[in-house]
Amino acid sequence: MLNDQVTFRRVSAGLLLIVAPLLQAVAVVVDPGTWGDDREAVSFGDNPALAQTQSVLYHWSWMLMAVAAFGLVHLTRRKAVTLGHVAGASTVIGYLSLSGLLLSDPVEWWLGQRHPPEEAQRILDEMLGLPGVTFGFQLPWMFLGFLGLPVLVAAVWRAGFVGWWAPALVAAGYVGSFTVSYGALTVIFWTVPVVALGWIGVRMLRMGDEAWAAYYPARA
């Protein structure tokens, strides 16, 4: 399969669209901060093993989703091309930026082990509030993934590969999660897109190499 560009790209994109959102849904379930103290300096210290596990799951979920986005962009080669390119680039940049921010998790745990929660939060806020961190890693880049992915799936819908319900579910899950504080309700919001993205992934796996290759430009 590694020597076949069509099969490798189709299968990789399909599998990643199943695995990446699922890893994120699992991460929010095992995250001590979802169910415990909303101050991560405290909740991470209550269960360091799960705190590290959720960081790893989020990291790989967001890294793999950035790669999976290229598979979605492929489906917009014939229609909704501009929308697919803009949304695809935003999605990739957004998810890679989110992944980089996860290195603050062990820092917050370390601070929580050595300082009272309020002091640990103050130090972390001061570190993350540096202009280079804020504008180089956080704003607005960290939001582009959750906002760009629903638009990218909408482009795939416009291209005729998926029904309208798919971008609706992705938007309801990821954009809707901004309306609540990170916690138990986030589990519900972030589980909803697993259905839509996973269904697209299954369609990619079933479509066959010929249908996938049909999206490539015809040779003169």
C-alpha positions as CSV (number, residue, x, y, z in Angstrom):
1,M,0.0,0.0,0.0
2,L,2.9,2.4,0.7
3,N,3.8,2.2,-3.0
4,D,0.3,3.0,-4.2
5,Q,-0.4,6.8,-3.9
6,V,-4.2,6.3,-4.4
7,T,-4.7,3.5,-1.9
8,F,-2.4,5.0,0.8
9,R,-4.0,8.4,0.7
10,R,-7.5,7.2,0.6
11,V,-7.1,4.6,3.4
12,S,-5.0,7.0,5.6
13,A,-7.6,9.8,5.3
14,G,-10.5,7.5,6.0
15,L,-8.8,5.9,9.1
16,L,-7.7,9.2,10.5
17,L,-11.2,10.7,10.2
18,I,-12.4,7.8,12.4
19,V,-9.5,7.8,14.8
20,A,-8.7,11.5,15.4
21,P,-12.1,12.7,16.6
22,L,-12.5,9.5,18.7
23,L,-9.2,10.1,20.5
24,Q,-10.4,13.6,21.4
25,A,-13.7,12.3,22.7
26,V,-11.8,9.7,24.8
27,A,-9.4,12.4,26.1
28,V,-12.2,14.6,27.5
29,V,-13.6,11.6,29.3
30,V,-10.3,10.6,31.0
31,D,-9.3,14.2,31.7
32,P,-9.4,14.7,35.5
33,G,-10.3,18.3,34.9
34,T,-13.6,17.2,33.2
35,W,-15.0,15.7,36.4
36,G,-12.9,17.2,39.2
37,D,-11.7,20.7,40.3
38,D,-11.8,23.1,37.3
39,R,-8.4,24.3,38.4
40,E,-6.1,22.0,36.6
41,A,-3.3,22.7,39.0
42,V,-5.5,20.8,41.5
43,S,-7.2,18.2,39.3
44,F,-4.0,17.2,37.5
45,G,-2.4,16.7,40.9
46,D,-5.2,14.4,42.0
47,N,-4.5,12.0,39.2
48,P,-1.2,12.6,37.4
49,A,-1.5,9.4,35.3
50,L,-4.8,10.4,33.8
51,A,-3.6,14.0,33.4
52,Q,-0.7,12.8,31.3
53,T,-2.9,10.3,29.4
54,Q,-5.3,13.0,28.3
55,S,-2.5,15.3,27.2
56,V,-1.1,12.5,24.9
57,L,-4.6,11.7,23.6
58,Y,-5.3,15.3,22.8
59,H,-1.9,15.8,21.2
60,W,-2.3,12.8,18.8
61,S,-5.9,13.6,18.1
62,W,-5.1,17.1,17.0
63,M,-2.0,16.2,15.1
64,L,-3.8,13.4,13.2
65,M,-6.8,15.7,12.5
66,A,-4.5,18.2,10.8
67,V,-3.3,15.4,8.5
68,A,-6.9,14.1,7.9
69,A,-7.9,17.6,6.8
70,F,-5.9,17.0,3.6
71,G,-8.1,14.1,2.8
72,L,-11.2,16.3,3.1
73,V,-9.6,19.0,0.9
74,H,-9.1,16.3,-1.8
75,L,-12.8,15.9,-2.0
76,T,-13.2,19.5,-3.0
77,R,-11.0,19.3,-6.1
78,R,-14.0,19.6,-8.5
79,K,-16.4,21.8,-6.5
80,A,-16.2,24.3,-3.6
81,V,-12.5,24.5,-4.4
82,T,-11.8,27.9,-2.9
83,L,-13.8,27.2,0.2
84,G,-12.0,23.9,0.6
85,H,-8.6,25.5,0.4
86,V,-9.3,28.3,2.8
87,A,-11.1,26.1,5.4
88,G,-8.5,23.3,5.0
89,A,-5.6,25.6,5.6
90,S,-7.4,27.1,8.7
91,T,-8.1,23.6,10.0
92,V,-4.5,22.4,9.7
93,I,-3.0,25.6,11.3
94,G,-5.6,25.5,14.1
95,Y,-5.1,21.9,15.1
96,L,-1.3,22.1,15.0
97,S,-1.5,25.3,17.2
98,L,-3.8,23.5,19.7
99,S,-1.3,20.6,19.9
100,G,1.6,22.9,20.8
101,L,-0.3,24.4,23.7
102,L,-0.5,21.0,25.4
103,L,3.0,21.4,26.7
104,S,1.5,23.7,29.3
105,D,-0.2,20.8,31.0
106,P,2.9,19.3,32.7
107,V,3.9,22.8,33.6
108,E,0.6,23.4,35.4
109,W,0.9,20.0,37.1
110,W,4.4,20.9,38.3
111,L,3.3,24.3,39.6
112,G,0.4,22.7,41.4
113,Q,2.7,20.4,43.3
114,R,4.8,23.3,44.6
115,H,2.4,26.2,45.0
116,P,-1.2,26.8,46.2
117,P,-3.7,26.7,43.4
118,E,-4.1,30.4,43.2
119,E,-0.4,31.1,43.0
120,A,0.1,28.3,40.5
121,Q,-2.6,29.8,38.3
122,R,-1.1,33.2,38.6
123,I,2.3,32.0,37.5
124,L,0.9,30.1,34.6
125,D,-1.2,33.0,33.4
126,E,1.9,35.2,33.5
127,M,3.8,32.7,31.4
128,L,1.0,32.2,28.9
129,G,0.3,36.0,28.8
130,L,3.6,36.8,27.2
131,P,2.9,38.5,23.8
132,G,5.0,35.9,21.9
133,V,2.9,33.1,23.4
134,T,-0.4,34.9,23.1
135,F,-0.1,36.0,19.5
136,G,2.4,33.4,18.3
137,F,0.6,30.3,19.6
138,Q,-2.9,31.2,20.9
139,L,-4.8,34.0,19.2
140,P,-6.4,33.5,16.8
141,W,-4.8,30.3,15.7
142,M,-6.0,28.0,18.5
143,F,-9.6,28.6,17.4
144,L,-9.1,28.0,13.7
145,G,-9.3,24.2,14.1
146,F,-12.7,24.0,15.7
147,L,-14.0,26.8,13.5
148,G,-12.4,25.7,10.2
149,L,-13.3,22.0,10.4
150,P,-17.1,22.5,10.2
151,V,-16.6,24.9,7.3
152,L,-14.3,22.3,5.6
153,V,-17.0,19.6,6.0
154,A,-19.5,22.1,4.6
155,A,-17.3,22.4,1.6
156,V,-17.3,18.6,1.3
157,W,-21.1,18.8,1.4
158,R,-21.1,21.4,-1.3
159,A,-18.9,19.1,-3.4
160,G,-21.7,16.5,-3.1
161,F,-19.8,13.8,-1.1
162,V,-21.8,14.1,2.1
163,G,-25.3,15.2,3.3
164,W,-26.0,18.5,5.0
165,W,-26.3,16.8,8.4
166,A,-22.6,16.1,8.5
167,P,-21.4,19.7,8.7
168,A,-24.3,20.5,11.0
169,L,-23.2,17.8,13.5
170,V,-19.6,18.9,13.4
171,A,-20.6,22.5,13.9
172,A,-23.1,21.7,16.7
173,G,-20.4,19.7,18.5
174,Y,-17.2,21.8,18.2
175,V,-18.7,25.3,17.8
176,G,-21.4,24.5,20.3
177,S,-18.8,23.5,22.9
178,F,-17.8,27.2,23.1
179,T,-21.1,27.9,24.8
180,V,-20.4,25.9,27.9
181,S,-17.5,25.7,30.4
182,Y,-15.1,22.8,29.9
183,G,-16.6,19.9,31.8
184,A,-19.2,17.1,31.6
185,L,-21.2,18.8,28.9
186,T,-18.1,19.0,26.7
187,V,-18.1,15.2,26.6
188,I,-21.5,15.3,24.8
189,F,-20.5,18.1,22.5
190,W,-17.2,16.5,21.4
191,T,-18.8,13.1,21.0
192,V,-21.4,14.3,18.4
193,P,-18.8,15.1,15.6
194,V,-17.3,11.5,16.0
195,V,-20.5,10.2,14.2
196,A,-20.3,12.6,11.2
197,L,-16.5,12.5,10.7
198,G,-16.4,8.7,11.3
199,W,-19.1,8.2,8.7
200,I,-17.1,10.3,6.2
201,G,-14.1,8.2,7.0
202,V,-16.0,4.9,6.4
203,R,-17.3,6.3,3.1
204,M,-13.7,7.0,2.0
205,L,-12.7,3.5,2.9
206,R,-15.5,2.0,0.9
207,M,-15.4,4.2,-2.1
208,G,-12.5,2.4,-3.8
209,D,-9.4,3.6,-5.5
210,E,-11.1,4.4,-8.8
211,A,-13.6,6.8,-7.2
212,W,-10.9,8.4,-5.2
213,A,-8.6,8.8,-8.2
214,A,-11.5,10.4,-10.2
215,Y,-11.0,13.5,-8.1
216,Y,-7.5,14.0,-9.6
217,P,-7.3,16.3,-12.6
218,A,-7.5,14.5,-15.9
219,R,-4.3,14.4,-17.9
220,A,-4.3,16.3,-21.2
